[in-house]
Amino acid sequence: MASLIQSLADAQNTDPNSITYASNITAGSLLVVIIRDSTSNAGDPTVTDSRGNTWQRDGETTTTNRGSVFHYSAIAADSGACTITVAGAATLAIRLAAYEFSGAWDSTRLEQYIGNATPNANPQTSGDATVAGGAVLVAAMGTQSDVTADSVSNSFTLGPQSAGNRRGIPAHRIVTSAGTYGTAFTFTGTSNGSVGSIAAYREVLGPTITVQPVADTVILSNETSASFSVTATGTGTLLYDWELEDGVGSGVYANLANGSGATWTGQASASCSAALTAKTLTGRRVRCNVTDDNGTTTTNAVALTIWDGPQVTTFPATDGDGESTATLTSDYVTGVGEAIEVRIPLSDGDVAVTVTTT
């Protein structure tokens, strides 16, 4: 899932205008620039950067006398320092905001752009963007003159702004489910809002899991191996990375590692297995990260259960004769009338009882 890596703002009233990311950008990340020009002639801005990335204009919203908001984006081709330059805009009041988001992206990343030009509106709305699933939403509001205080509704987070002269106000939100999302910017200052906008960027989906792993149960007195497998489809070569939970129910996973009575094989294959000599890992879950050219999909987590003998799953109270009918799980009881010793774990030790199959 995408996350915000960094964001920044710049208020130079020049053309061209440049803004430099504070930290090195990361290959594959989504770069977003919002340009706010409060002049009556917004011009036709272009965006380039010092790393040679390809920028696309995702949308623009204009008014006849209150300027424009432009949204641009690029996918970082490599990692390193990055300075963005905007040229071709009018020179009176250019405001830039830049974001970097992690995730898996390609040229189809823009799911929807919505713009709303309503001079003298406060609050200023962006309109509503409807997304099919999880998405990064980047919104903006523009005014002709200074803004002294501002806020944004609907769980958007205000981005960095140019102190003392905030004519271009960015905001972002990361959503995980399908829905309709919009903004309402409110503010005080010397002018009401003129432009609101929102761009929705959708991550590229990773592989599709067609067959999920299945939980496995091993009884050491009868077998010594557990196995898990996954079937997936995707784009390009599929890569597999199996993980084991570090404690029962912890939800924290790490690559398979030998030890605790298990020797693992198949870490990077569609199937993995464990040769078992102890029940130390019982109850922990196994899952697989499957990666293709577009991203990574994680399978369901399924349990590894290890027994060392027959298991009593139901043992009601005894009747008047001191007998009880137990439900016994064992894959090597072969007939009726067999007497099997079963140890029932209690808080102060095990109790051995004899079970006769019926």
Helices and strands as residue ranges (DSSP letters): E 4-10, E 17-20, E 30-37, E 43-49, E 56-62, E 68-75, E 83-89, E 94-101, E 110-121, E 124-131, E 135-143, E 147-152, E 157-158, E 168-175, E 179-189, E 193-201, E 208-211, E 216-219, E 225-229, E 231-233, E 239-245, E 253-255, E 262-265, E 271-276, E 285-291, E 296-298, E 302-307, E 311-314, E 327-329, E 339-346, E 349-356
